[in-house]
Amino acid sequence: MSGYLTKFLATAIVFSAALARFPAQNAGSTSTQESVVLTRLFPPVYPPLAKQTRITGDVELTLEVRADGSLESAIVVNGHPLLKQAALDSAQRSQFACRDCGQEMRSFHVLYSFQLGPTSYCTDVSGASKADEKQESYPRVMQSQNRITVVDQPVGTCDLAADLTRKVRSIKCLYLWKCGLH
């Protein structure tokens, strides 16, 4: 019985030592995260196909930044396939500053959040909706430390036939008796 107790205590000591080191490693990564700063964001573009299919979501990137602030590499950690390339393009064209980096590269995690605002339809021509459009312009890009939010406005489907006041008939319709005016 004492053999089991000894193994249990040894296992508990190993796990407690591992847990004690974990917060110290995590604290080091936050200081690394704070040493890299996004100085100029290249505004991301909401992909047209993703906007038409109303796809929203987050794209998480891990960037390797050199000491001079240039980007060594950008890796997509997770995100929707239609949104990944827009986030990568924005990150690769943005500018960074690396504080206290020395000659080593630093990792920087960025989260791009793609969201859609209210849908606009071509039949909305009231004065109130025109005033709202002037107040809110799309697309909007907001940045908060390492989180970039892109909000764009999807376009609703429009029935152009509803706008026609006069019906147009084809030549074949002249010979058919069911094509008359109702």
N, C-alpha and C positions, 0 to 999 in steps of 0.2 A: 504494500500500500504506500509506503514512503517513497518508492520509486516513481509512482504516478504523480505524487505530490511534488517531487523534485522536478519532473518533466514539465508539469503545469506551471510551476514558479519560473522555470527557465524560459518557457514560452512567453509568459506574461512580461518578463523583463525585456526580452527581445522586442516584443510589440510596443512596449512603452518607450523604449529607446528610439524605435522607428518613428513613432508618433511625435516624440519630442523634437526630432530633426525636421519633420515636415513643415511646421510653421516657419522655421528659420529659412528653409529653402523658398517657401512661398513669399516671405518678406523680401528676399533678394530679388525675386522676379518683379515685384512691384516697383522697386527702385530702378530696375532696368527699364521698366515701362515708362517711368517718369523721366528718364534721361533722354528719351526721344520725344520730340515735339513736332506736331504737324504745323508748319508755318504758313503754307499756302496750299489750299485745297483746290484741285482741279474739279470743277463741278461735274458730278456724275450725271449721265443722261439715262432716263428711264427707257429701257428697250421698248420699241414700238410694239413688237409681238407680245411681250409680257403685259403691256398696257392694254392691248386689245383683248387679250384673254383674261384680264383682271388678275394677274398673278402678283401677289405681294409676299414679302418675307424678308428675312435677314440673310446677309452674306458675311461670313467671318473670314478675315484674312490675317495671315501672319507675314509680316514684312521683316526683312533683314536690312538694316540701315547701316551704311558705312559711317566712319567718323566725320567725313565731310558733309554728311546729310543726304548723300545720293543713295538710291535704292539698289541694293545688290540683288534681291529676289523678292517675289511676292507669291505666296502659296495660298490657295483657297482651302480653308479648313472645312467649311460646310456652307451650303446655300443652294438655292434653286438653280438648275442649269441655265435657265433663260436670264437670270440676274447676275450670274458670276462674272461674265465678261465685262459688263458695265462697271462693276466694282473694281475689277482688276485694272481696267483702262484708267479709271479715276486715280487709283493708288499709284500707278506707274508714272503718271504725269504730274502728281503732286510733289511739293517740296517739303523736306524735313530738316530739322536741326537736331544734332546729337550733342547733348551737354555732358561733359566729363566722360567721354567715350574712349579717349586715347586712340590706339590704333585698332582696337577690336570692333567687330560689328555687334550691333544690338538688335534684339527682337522687339517688334512693336506689333501689338494686336489691334486691329481696326474692325469695327462692326458697321456695315452698311445696312441700313434699314430702308426697304422700299415699300412705300404705302401709296394708296390711291385715295384721292379726295372724292367729293361728290361728283356724280355723273352729270354731264351736260348733254342735252339733246338739241337737235337742230330746230325742233318745234318750240323751244323756249325762247320767246321773243318779247316777253313782258318787260316792262320798265324796271320792275324790282329785280329781275334776274340780271339785267344789264348793269345795274348799280352794284350788285354783288360781284360781278366779274371784274369790275374796276377795282374793288377793294382787295380781292384776293387774286394774285397772279400765279400762274403755274408755269413751269414746275418750280417748287420751292426746295431749297437745300439748306438744312440746318446742321450745324456742327457743335458738338459738345465733347470736348477732350478727344477721345478716340471712338466716338459714335457719330456717324454721319447719317442723317435722315433725309430721304428724298421723297417728296410728296408731289404726285402729278395727278392730273385730272383725266379720267378716262372719257372717251367719247362714246355716247350711246348710239345705237342704231337709229337711222332716220328713214322714214317712209316718204320718199320724194313724190310718190303718187298722190299722197294726201294734199300736197301743195298745188297740184294742177287744178285749175278751175274749169278748164274746158277739156273734154275728152277728145282724143285724137284716134281716129279709126284707120285701119289699114285698107288698102285697095281691095283685098280679098273680102272684106266685110261688106262692101257695097252689094255683093251678089247674094249674101246670106240674109235671110229674113229675121234671124235672131239678133242681129247686131244693131237694131234700131234703138232710138233713144227711149228711155224709160220715163 
